[in-house]
Amino acid sequence: VQVVESGGGLVQPGGSLTLSCQASGFSFNRYGMSWYRQAPGKERELVAQISHDGREVNYVESVKGRFTISRDNTKKVVALQMDNVKPEDTAVYYCGRKWNAIDLWGQGTQVTVSS
């Protein structure tokens, strides 16, 4: 049972990046999924959530209109499309199982926004 993030890296301000989270070992289509991030010296914060069927999504105010969460239940993947990124988006991004009360975390992927 695990979730594994990928797709992080260095991106310039205003650029785009897509993060992916590959799930395995559990019934993916029964769970809501979430993306969180943690910047240096700060607490981990919610970025986006998606319901088990993809019909309901939620975003933290600071990324609304710039980030898009989506999922493919056939491939057991949840993605985070990040557009018009800003330096304050720099953080380690984590995939979590469930809409809230996360019970399974990935190892995280680093996103650095810098020119």
C-alpha positions in Angstrom: 0.0 0.0 0.0 1.7 3.2 -1.1 1.5 6.5 -3.0 4.5 7.8 -4.9 4.9 11.3 -6.2 6.9 12.4 -9.2 7.3 15.4 -11.5 8.9 17.9 -9.3 11.8 20.1 -10.3 13.0 23.6 -11.0 10.7 25.9 -12.9 10.8 29.6 -13.6 8.1 32.0 -12.3 5.2 32.0 -14.6 6.0 28.5 -15.8 4.1 25.2 -15.5 4.7 21.9 -13.9 2.7 18.7 -13.6 3.0 16.5 -10.5 1.8 12.9 -10.5 0.9 10.5 -7.7 0.8 6.8 -8.5 -1.2 4.7 -6.1 -0.9 1.0 -5.5 -2.1 -1.7 -3.1 -5.5 -0.3 -2.4 -8.9 0.4 -4.0 -8.0 3.8 -5.4 -11.5 4.6 -6.7 -12.9 4.4 -3.2 -10.8 7.2 -1.8 -10.7 10.9 -2.1 -7.1 12.2 -2.6 -5.3 15.3 -1.6 -2.1 17.3 -2.4 -0.3 19.1 0.4 2.9 21.1 0.5 5.4 22.1 3.0 7.8 25.0 2.6 11.0 25.4 4.7 10.2 26.5 8.2 6.4 26.2 7.7 3.7 23.7 8.5 2.4 21.4 5.9 -0.7 22.9 4.2 -3.5 21.6 2.1 -3.2 22.6 -1.6 -6.1 20.7 -3.3 -8.5 17.8 -2.8 -10.5 15.6 -5.2 -13.3 13.2 -4.4 -13.2 9.5 -5.1 -15.1 10.0 -8.4 -13.5 13.3 -9.4 -16.7 15.2 -9.3 -15.8 17.4 -6.4 -12.6 19.4 -6.0 -11.4 22.0 -3.6 -8.4 24.3 -3.6 -6.6 26.6 -1.1 -7.3 30.2 -2.0 -3.7 30.9 -3.0 -3.7 28.5 -5.9 -7.3 28.9 -7.2 -7.2 29.6 -10.9 -3.6 28.4 -11.3 -3.6 24.8 -10.1 -5.8 22.0 -11.3 -6.2 18.6 -9.6 -7.4 15.6 -11.6 -7.5 11.8 -11.4 -7.5 8.8 -13.6 -9.1 5.9 -11.6 -8.1 3.4 -14.4 -4.4 4.2 -14.0 -4.7 5.0 -10.2 -3.1 8.4 -10.7 -3.9 11.8 -9.2 -2.3 14.7 -10.9 -1.7 18.4 -10.0 -1.3 20.7 -12.9 0.5 23.9 -11.8 0.4 26.9 -14.0 1.6 30.5 -13.6 3.7 29.3 -10.7 5.2 31.8 -8.2 8.2 31.7 -5.9 5.9 31.2 -2.9 4.9 27.9 -4.5 8.3 26.5 -3.7 7.8 23.5 -1.3 7.9 19.8 -1.0 4.6 18.5 -2.4 3.0 15.5 -0.9 0.2 13.2 -2.1 -2.2 12.0 0.6 -4.9 9.4 0.7 -8.3 10.6 1.7 -10.1 13.9 1.4 -9.1 14.8 5.0 -7.6 12.9 8.0 -4.9 11.7 5.6 -3.9 8.1 6.5 -1.2 7.5 3.9 1.5 9.9 2.7 4.0 9.7 -0.1 7.6 10.7 0.3 7.2 14.0 -1.4 8.6 15.8 -4.5 10.5 19.1 -4.4 9.2 22.0 -6.5 11.4 25.0 -6.7 10.2 28.2 -8.4 13.1 30.5 -9.2 14.6 32.4 -12.1 
